[in-house]
Amino acid sequence: MAEDNNKDLLKGMSMLSKVAHFCVLIGEDATVKIFQHLPKNIVEDISTEITMISSVDKEVSLAILEEFHLFTRSKNFISSGGYDYAKDILYKSLGKGEADEVLAKLSRMKLAAQSFAYLDAINPKQLSDFIKDESPQTIAVILSHMEATKAADVLMQLEEDIKVKVTMQMATIKDVSPDVVRTISVVLEKKLESLLSSIVDVGGVKVVADMLNRVGPKSQDILKNINGVDTSLATKIKENMFVFEDLLNLDSEHVMKILQNVDTADVAVAMKNATEDDMTKITSAMSQRASDRFKEEFEMLTKVKIKDIEAAQRKMLDVAQKMIEEGSIDRDMDEQ
């Protein structure tokens, strides 16, 4: 049988080697499209394997193409006709032994893709807080079955020592029994049921602060009214806000970094109604050349609408907030 010949030809060849040969056979353009959907480490592994291929035997090539065709065909059986349907078809075409191998591979792939899908609904910080007391091995299994970007977000929220242990576990992890993965998934999902149903990021101090940041000067009136009802709450909101006055009170070197990322014309408009002291704070954070250019822009301004001044200040604040989040500049709340 052709299937038996194919099996003999590919005996001893790793799946990675088969994938590398397959990529060579389908050509560069098709391989690039496939690589765009794979994690970086997998692309590196396949690329390394490709460099080790000097020539491809015709019979081996046909055997590899046949195996991949069979593999994709059997996946279609599972998605359209169910597991039992796929099992019957594969048993008839391959025989029990090889069919069981293919079905086992498909089951592992399907399990890996679906086991922890419910974690997409959880904020990375909330999830990290929830799993931080689990063993590094368990956390590694969980993160290994998540999308790479989301897994990274969760990992970065963990304590430094746990982060290192989990990363090492993920780097050395080998095949994990589907039953173990399923057990971890089921237990974790049950534990998270209350969290999934009760926690939704729809409000909170930070959300209100971000909103008031964009309201402009009117935010101060809102804060005064809140302060009259709940002083503690008003203080917490204020601590999470970042207004133009806060920007002007940053260290000169931080102001300089912000100004380097804002158009001079916007800075001029933002400072249109500024006090002499505030103007000094801005110009002292500029080079002589930048200061001269700023003064030229400022002197050319005539009447400027309040909304335009607020919009220009918002641009500067957006730059400042982004740099604070990235760690490029510091904001000391004690100085506010």
C-alpha positions in Angstrom: 0.0 0.0 0.0 1.1 3.6 -0.7 0.5 4.5 2.9 2.9 1.8 4.1 5.6 3.0 1.7 5.1 6.6 2.8 5.4 5.6 6.5 8.7 3.7 5.8 10.1 6.7 3.9 9.3 9.1 6.7 10.3 6.8 9.5 12.6 8.5 12.0 11.9 12.0 10.6 10.8 14.5 13.2 7.7 16.6 12.8 9.9 19.7 12.7 12.0 18.2 9.8 8.8 17.4 8.0 7.5 20.9 8.4 10.8 22.4 7.2 10.7 20.1 4.1 7.1 21.1 3.5 8.0 24.8 3.6 10.7 24.2 1.0 8.2 22.4 -1.3 5.5 25.0 -1.2 7.9 27.9 -1.9 8.9 31.2 -0.3 5.7 33.2 -0.7 3.5 30.5 0.8 5.9 29.9 3.7 6.0 33.6 4.5 2.2 33.7 4.8 2.4 30.7 7.2 5.2 32.3 9.3 3.0 35.3 9.8 0.7 33.2 11.9 3.3 31.4 14.0 5.1 32.4 17.2 8.6 33.8 16.8 10.3 30.8 18.5 8.5 28.3 16.1 9.6 30.4 13.1 13.2 30.3 14.3 13.1 26.5 14.8 11.7 25.9 11.4 14.1 28.4 9.7 17.0 26.7 11.4 15.8 23.3 10.2 15.4 24.6 6.6 19.0 25.8 6.6 20.1 22.2 7.2 18.3 20.9 4.0 20.6 20.5 1.1 18.4 18.6 -1.3 14.9 16.9 -1.2 14.3 13.4 -2.5 11.3 13.1 -4.8 9.8 10.1 -3.1 10.2 11.8 0.4 8.7 15.0 -1.0 5.6 13.1 -2.2 5.3 11.3 1.1 5.5 14.5 3.1 2.9 16.2 0.9 0.6 13.2 1.2 0.9 13.2 5.0 0.1 16.9 5.3 -2.8 16.4 2.9 -4.1 13.6 5.1 -3.6 15.7 8.2 -5.6 18.7 6.9 -8.3 16.4 5.5 -8.7 14.7 8.9 -9.0 18.1 10.6 -11.9 18.9 8.2 -13.5 15.6 9.2 -13.4 16.6 12.9 -14.9 20.1 12.3 -17.6 18.9 9.9 -18.5 15.4 10.8 -17.4 15.0 14.4 -14.7 12.9 16.1 -16.4 9.5 15.5 -16.8 10.3 11.8 -13.1 11.2 11.5 -12.1 8.1 13.4 -14.1 5.8 11.0 -12.6 7.5 7.9 -9.1 7.3 9.2 -9.4 3.7 10.4 -10.6 2.7 6.9 -7.9 4.7 5.1 -4.9 4.2 7.4 -5.6 1.3 9.6 -6.0 1.4 13.4 -2.4 2.0 14.5 -1.6 5.0 12.3 -5.1 6.4 12.6 -4.8 6.5 16.4 -1.6 8.4 16.1 -3.2 11.0 13.8 -6.2 11.3 16.1 -4.0 11.7 19.2 -2.1 14.6 17.5 -5.4 16.3 16.5 -6.8 15.9 20.0 -3.7 17.5 21.6 -3.9 20.4 19.1 -7.6 20.9 19.7 -7.2 20.7 23.5 -4.3 23.2 23.5 -6.3 25.7 21.4 -9.5 25.4 23.5 -8.5 24.5 27.1 -7.8 28.0 28.4 -9.8 30.1 25.9 -12.0 31.5 28.7 -8.9 33.3 30.1 -9.3 35.9 27.3 -12.1 37.5 29.2 -9.9 38.3 32.3 -7.7 41.3 32.9 -4.0 40.2 33.0 -3.5 41.9 36.5 -6.6 40.1 37.9 -5.4 36.8 36.4 -1.9 37.1 37.7 -3.2 37.9 41.2 -5.4 34.8 41.0 -2.7 32.3 39.9 0.3 33.8 41.7 0.1 31.2 44.5 0.0 28.2 42.1 3.2 26.3 41.5 5.5 27.6 38.7 4.9 24.4 36.8 1.1 25.0 36.8 1.5 28.7 35.9 3.8 27.6 33.0 1.2 25.2 31.6 -1.5 27.9 31.8 0.7 30.6 30.1 1.9 28.1 27.5 -1.7 27.6 26.3 -2.4 31.3 26.0 -1.8 33.6 23.1 1.8 34.9 23.4 1.0 38.6 23.9 -1.6 37.9 26.6 0.7 35.4 28.3 3.5 38.1 28.4 1.1 40.6 30.0 0.2 38.1 32.8 3.9 37.1 33.3 5.0 40.7 33.7 2.5 41.2 36.6 4.1 38.4 38.7 6.7 38.8 41.4 10.3 38.8 40.0 11.3 35.4 41.6 8.1 33.8 40.4 8.5 35.3 36.9 12.0 33.7 36.6 10.8 30.3 37.8 7.8 30.3 35.4 9.9 31.4 32.5 12.4 28.6 33.1 9.6 26.1 33.4 8.1 27.3 30.1 11.5 27.1 28.4 12.0 23.5 29.5 8.4 22.2 29.4 7.9 19.1 27.2 4.7 17.2 26.2 2.1 17.6 28.9 -0.6 14.9 29.2 -3.9 16.1 27.7 -5.6 14.8 30.9 -3.3 17.0 33.0 -4.0 20.0 30.9 -7.7 19.3 31.0 -7.7 18.9 34.8 -5.8 22.2 35.3 -8.2 24.0 32.9 -11.3 22.6 34.6 -10.1 23.4 38.1 -9.0 26.9 37.2 -12.2 27.7 35.4 -14.3 26.7 38.4 -12.2 28.8 40.7 -12.6 31.7 38.3 -16.3 31.5 37.8 -17.1 34.1 40.4 -14.4 36.4 39.1 -15.6 36.1 35.5 -19.2 36.9 36.5 -18.4 39.7 39.0 -15.4 41.7 37.7 -15.9 44.0 34.7 -13.7 47.0 34.1 -16.4 49.6 33.7 -15.5 52.1 36.4 -13.3 52.9 39.3 -11.0 55.8 40.3 -8.6 55.4 37.4 -11.4 55.4 34.8 -12.9 58.6 36.4 -9.5 60.3 36.5 -8.8 59.5 32.9 -12.2 60.9 32.0 -11.7 64.1 34.0 -8.2 64.5 32.4 -10.0 65.1 29.1 -12.7 67.4 30.4 -10.3 70.3 30.9 -10.7 73.1 33.4 -14.3 72.1 34.2 -12.8 69.0 35.9 -11.8 71.2 38.9 -15.5 72.2 39.5 -16.5 68.5 39.3 -13.7 67.6 41.8 -14.9 70.4 44.2 -18.4 69.0 44.2 -17.1 65.4 44.8 -15.0 66.8 47.6 -18.0 68.2 49.3 -19.6 64.8 49.4 -16.6 62.5 49.8 -13.2 64.1 50.5 -11.3 60.7 50.5 -12.7 59.8 47.1 -11.9 63.3 45.6 -8.3 62.9 46.9 -7.9 59.5 45.2 -9.3 60.8 41.9 -6.9 63.8 42.1 -4.0 61.5 42.8 -4.8 59.6 39.6 -5.2 62.6 37.5 -2.5 64.4 35.5 -3.4 68.0 34.6 -1.4 70.7 32.8 -0.4 72.2 36.1 1.2 68.9 37.0 3.1 68.8 33.8 4.6 72.3 34.4 5.7 71.2 37.9 7.7 68.3 36.6 11.5 68.4 36.8 13.0 70.5 34.1 14.7 67.6 32.4 11.4 65.7 32.2 9.7 68.8 30.7 12.5 69.0 28.2 11.9 65.4 27.1 8.2 66.1 26.7 8.8 69.2 24.6 11.1 67.3 22.3 8.1 65.1 21.4 5.6 68.0 20.8 5.3 70.3 17.9 6.6 73.9 18.8 3.4 75.4 17.4 1.3 73.3 19.7 3.4 74.3 22.7 3.0 78.0 21.8 -0.8 77.6 21.6 -0.9 75.6 24.9 1.0 78.5 26.7 -1.1 81.3 25.2 -2.7 82.4 28.5 0.1 81.2 30.8 1.6 83.2 33.6 5.2 84.5 33.4 6.4 81.9 35.9 4.9 79.1 33.8 6.4 80.5 30.7 9.8 80.5 32.4 9.3 76.8 33.4 8.8 76.0 29.7 11.5 78.1 28.1 14.1 77.1 30.8 13.6 73.5 29.7 14.5 74.4 26.1 17.8 74.8 24.3 18.5 78.4 23.1 17.6 77.5 19.6 14.3 75.8 20.6 13.5 78.7 22.9 14.0 81.2 20.1 11.8 79.2 17.8 9.1 78.9 20.5 9.1 82.7 21.0 8.7 83.3 17.3 5.7 81.0 17.2 4.2 82.6 20.3 4.6 86.1 19.0 2.8 85.2 15.8 -0.3 84.1 17.7 -3.2 86.5 17.8 -6.6 85.5 19.3 -6.7 81.9 20.2 -9.9 80.2 21.3 -10.0 78.5 24.7 -10.9 75.2 23.2 -7.8 75.4 21.0 -5.6 76.1 24.0 -7.1 73.2 25.9 -6.6 70.9 22.8 -2.9 71.9 22.6 -2.5 71.3 26.3 -4.2 67.9 25.9 -1.6 67.0 23.2 1.2 67.8 25.6 -0.5 65.8 28.4 -1.0 62.8 26.2 2.7 62.8 25.4 3.6 63.2 29.1 1.3 60.4 30.2 2.7 58.0 27.6 6.2 58.7 28.7 5.3 58.2 32.3 3.7 54.8 31.5 6.8 53.8 29.5 9.1 54.9 32.4 10.8 57.6 30.3 10.0 60.2 32.9 8.9 60.1 36.6 6.0 61.7 38.3 6.5 62.1 42.1 3.0 62.3 43.6 4.4 63.7 46.8 5.3 66.9 45.0 1.8 67.5 43.7 
